[in-house]
């Protein structure tokens, strides 16, 4: 969506230059500038992460949540990222302020969860900010789930030959940093 908006702004700017100036040199400079911006964007590859299937058949990984490493399992059936109480405590989330008012069905049955927003969630080179998440009550789950509130922010994801490929959006080099960024 942002890329489309940038394209429309650049086209409008070029059209405005043609109408306003009618000067062939200025038109050529504007055209060159637009071409340069698109080449720079195309040269920036999209960040991607490959996750092999574990022997148990799941896609497991180590994510960084607010800078703290935590084990997670990819769960496309989970609407949200879901953290165990123990992981939330290790990360330093304000557990005493949470309200467990969200009904949640897990593999272990029905439980309650609390809504919160993670400042930063990184899976390899893929980094998302302000990610909606849930925290379950103490002892209710054994595994953190990387659900759709993270996966929906990616450009694409899919499984090919026992490897899950997560692909983010390319970072726009000519614009201010966005929430979707690649880190080394």
Secondary structure, DSSP 8 states (H G I E B T S, - for coil): -HHHHHHHHHHHHHHHHHHHH--HHHHHHHHHHHHHHHHHHHHS---EEEEE--TTS--EEEEEETTEEEEEEE-TT-SSEEE-HHHHHHHT--GGG--EEEEEEETTEEEEEEEEEEEEEEETTEEEEEEEEEEE-TTS-SSEEE-HHHHTTSSEEEEETTEEEEE-----TTS---SSEE--
